[in-house]
Amino acid sequence: MNGLKKLFAPVDMTVGKPWEDIVIFTVPMLIGNIAQQLYNTVDSIVVGQFVGDNALAAVGSAGPILNLLIVLFIGISMGSGIMVSQYLGARNREALSKTIGTSIVLTAAASLLVMVVATLAARPLLELLGTPETIIDWCTSYLRIMFLGIAGMAYYNILSGILRGLGDSMSALLYLLVASGLNIALDLLFVARFHMGVAGVALATAISQAISALLCLWRLTKLKDLFELEWKYVRLSKMHMSGIIRLGVPSGVTQAILSMAMLVVQSLTNSFGELFIAANVIVMRVDGFAMMPNFSFGTAMTTYAGQNVGAGEYERVSKGAKQGTAMAMGTSAVIVVLILIFGKHLMRIFTSTSELVTLSMNMMLILAIGYVAVAVTQTLSGVMRGAGDTMTPMWISMVSTIIIRVPLAYGLVHLTKTPELPQGQRACIFISLLLSWVLGAVITSIFYKKGRWREKAVH
């Protein structure tokens, strides 16, 4: 029993060997991120196998719009997580309690706003992007159900972010695994048995995310030794709200920029027709899993840096950054090898159409080596965010996405237009993404070494 309690106890990352702290925190979070990725992946597999390739394209085309309209929650989650980790490192119980209470109220307000605005905007946005008529109705129903159930997803992301800021990545993992299992079961029930199509997978995801959010809230009520989750703290504290917004807005803006770029490129992708749209969906689903170690190490470094900056241990932050980056790059290198060996088998999970499998694999091969570059970007950006410098990663993201990725995608496609290929070479969309990853890693490394992040602590 004591061993189990220790496993689920929050991790103090200000003591011990940095690489051990990072690994202990990262592994359960990595498993959790993989489980979370299963939400969208299982949706794609189920609709692809039971409904068809056009339904698969519909779920994928809805993704960029969904990501764009949840940036409020990305910001709240990041801002809350940074403040929680720094206040925990500083052993400031009162500030920790107020931060968590403020986060809960902010999330309620943001959920209501997105529920109303996004549900109404879904169809017009899809039309603006030139979504093919064959899939636009499916896309619309998927998005509307997801937005009506947005509170579950919002609260899971914010509350699990708070748990990770407290050093407890195991609980978030456990609850997400429960929800993922439920999501798979409901997907099969709603789509395979009740024939609800794309709407069925959206409903399954919304229900599952609500369950995981409730479990996270229950866990927070049990951590009374670290903070107090009482009604007197569940209100907007002006100071802590401004801190969450100051730290979270750059991360939300970063996600908004990425989502806007995806929407702009999605419009270009749509011009190549349903087959390429479906291939893009498959590649992005596999990409989601390939990125998980990078995102996990990045989040771990945010918590690690936050706790150690809160405790004033700056040299320990630098040491951990080197070790975390090396581990992330090594993990990504292994993933690249696995993609090269097993890639086609992964593609066949989504579709039995051989032409679609081949096209998806060819596009995946373009991206493969780029995951090592993203490992550098994510870990060093995580350190800067944890220290309170969320602006620098935002600017780097803007440069690599707006100035590099989008112009390259359109420019390369235009330059490759021929009488045989009037739309241009579709592979250029993925080549532009690879180049933006590599240049982003170079820029991130330069700004990390400048060290201005050391001056940004919140207390």
Order of alpha helices (4+ residues) and beta strands (2+ residues): alpha-alpha-alpha-alpha-alpha-alpha-alpha-alpha-alpha-alpha-alpha-alpha-alpha-alpha-alpha-alpha-alpha
